[in-house]
Amino acid sequence: MTNQDVMQLTDEYILGTYKRFPVALERGENATLTDFDGKSYIDFASGIGVCSLGCGNGSWLAAITDQAKKLPHVSNLFYTEPAALAAKTLVERTGMKGVFFSNSGAEANEGAIKLARKYSFDKYGAGRSDIVTLNHSFHGRTITTLAATGQDVFHHYFFPFTEGFLYADPNDTASVKSVCSCGTVCAVMMELIQGEGGVLPLDQEFVQEVAAFCKSRDILLLIDEVQTGVGRTGTLFCFQQYGIEPDAVTFAKGIAAGLPFGGVLANESCAATLSAGTHATTFGGNPICAAGANAVLAELTPEFLSAVAEKGAYIRKTVEGWKLPVVTSVRGLGLMIGIGVSCSHREAVGKLVESGLLALTAGADTIRLMPPLTITKEEIDAGLAVLKQILSLY
Ligand SMILES: *Cc1c(COP(=O)(O)O)cnc(C)c1O
């Protein structure tokens, strides 16, 4: 097949929910991908932060193929080894108490929302079910996680949305406190770097103040690390750089390096809340995906994570050093990078793709870079050369 063949089939038979770039990717090696016409691309997107180990990582491939041969799936009515091992590693490396496995970020957040509401119901009875989220946040595409998302553009068409979400301003503790003052709030949920909203890091001080306030009111603190988690920001989870102890942390995207997997980590405070029969999933904790997650977690050693932090700092410093007029700011942590631009971010990313660099947009004016965590210096420099060439056009 050619790019054109794949595009034609797709456009004819798959519902048109996505505005795609005119490229059909066929294969890849680490952060270098090739399309059906043989053209190659440097990957500064890794899916959307999913291919944490790039393409063709040997230990990941061995782990998932071995598991597929042995036992692809049983239900959650039985015990499996890969999920048990993934849970142990996640718990030990975060200081949390336990985990519920899901298949995606939205489902992970649904789990955290259910956990918070039941925690409060068990302790205080009905009437304390509201969850505060932040403006510019993104929490998923289900009816409930759309309601949780603090951006009005996501609140059209699909009425009625799930009730019980209130919105506060990021980096404004007074706003969070004021929204919580109604007395009906059971949880505050936030991303530490708002990803889809524009790669907007929250201030440490704000996050710590909210954490202390939540603790004082027995309001659960839910941290959505679907995008920031799993090494993306240079630590296993981003909250580990914020000096807080969340009650629940959600993750997905990069955890199984391309397979659908995610989960909610729960702290001591609420680990017993989702008791038998109160929450479930058919696929969550699937042995193949869990085996993939174990391969990812084994790769994310302290040395690997500091290399992620260094690579990210190198990219940010290089882009800043160009001093291009179109660049208004460079933000982010580790390999989650936002470049604010004064041109159309969509148009710029279109030109990047055309010139052989896969990148993402975020918010209204940001080019977002999320390369595989395994990207090499050579691949980074090749990608940066394209980025400089295109941004210099403006
Ligand atoms: C991507 C994302 C989600 C949704 O994850 P899905 O796997 O697409 O359901 C939720 N929260 C954040 C912060 C995300 O970046």
Ligand as a Chemical Component Dictionary entry (heavy atoms), coordinates in Angstrom:
data_LIG
# 
_chem_comp.id                   LIG 
_chem_comp.type                 NON-POLYMER 
_chem_comp.pdbx_formal_charge   0 
_chem_comp.three_letter_code    LIG 
# 
loop_
_chem_comp_atom.comp_id 
_chem_comp_atom.atom_id 
_chem_comp_atom.alt_atom_id 
_chem_comp_atom.type_symbol 
_chem_comp_atom.charge 
_chem_comp_atom.model_Cartn_x 
_chem_comp_atom.model_Cartn_y 
_chem_comp_atom.model_Cartn_z 
_chem_comp_atom.pdbx_ordinal 
LIG C1 C1 C 0 -4.769 11.939 27.364 1  
LIG C2 C2 C 0 -5.253 12.385 28.686 2  
LIG C3 C3 C 0 -6.415 11.839 29.272 3  
LIG C4 C4 C 0 -7.294 10.859 28.540 4  
LIG O1 O1 O 0 -6.645 9.657  28.278 5  
LIG P1 P1 P 0 -7.278 8.604  27.245 6  
LIG O2 O2 O 0 -6.348 7.445  27.304 7  
LIG O3 O3 O 0 -7.306 9.286  25.904 8  
LIG O4 O4 O 0 -8.638 8.290  27.717 9  
LIG C5 C5 C 0 -6.753 12.239 30.542 10 
LIG N1 N1 N 0 -6.011 13.130 31.212 11 
LIG C6 C6 C 0 -4.894 13.675 30.701 12 
LIG C7 C7 C 0 -4.099 14.636 31.506 13 
LIG C8 C8 C 0 -4.487 13.338 29.408 14 
LIG O5 O5 O 0 -3.397 13.901 28.885 15 
# 
loop_
_chem_comp_bond.comp_id 
_chem_comp_bond.atom_id_1 
_chem_comp_bond.atom_id_2 
_chem_comp_bond.value_order 
_chem_comp_bond.pdbx_ordinal 
LIG C1 C2 SING 1  
LIG C2 C3 SING 2  
LIG C2 C8 DOUB 3  
LIG C3 C4 SING 4  
LIG C3 C5 DOUB 5  
LIG C4 O1 SING 6  
LIG O1 P1 SING 7  
LIG P1 O2 DOUB 8  
LIG P1 O3 SING 9  
LIG P1 O4 SING 10 
LIG C5 N1 SING 11 
LIG N1 C6 DOUB 12 
LIG C6 C7 SING 13 
LIG C6 C8 SING 14 
LIG C8 O5 SING 15 
# 
